């Protein structure tokens, strides 16, 4: 699993700002409106941690992956 879920966990894409039609992500089920609801809580947590540590949500996700992935 890529740490930022194709940009979904970066906070760049939202139901109000989905990937553009010409973007390959626009047809990816990961970006279906229901999945925004499912990842909303996780993204909120990543944002809070990012504020605490002065990092972006993507940096928090990547750090977690590096630190806690099995070798």
PyMOL commands that set and color helices and strands:
alter all, ss='L'
color gray80, all
select helices_A, chain A and resi 5-10+24-27+29-31+33-53+57-68
alter helices_A, ss='H'
color red, helices_A
deselect
rebuild
show_as cartoon
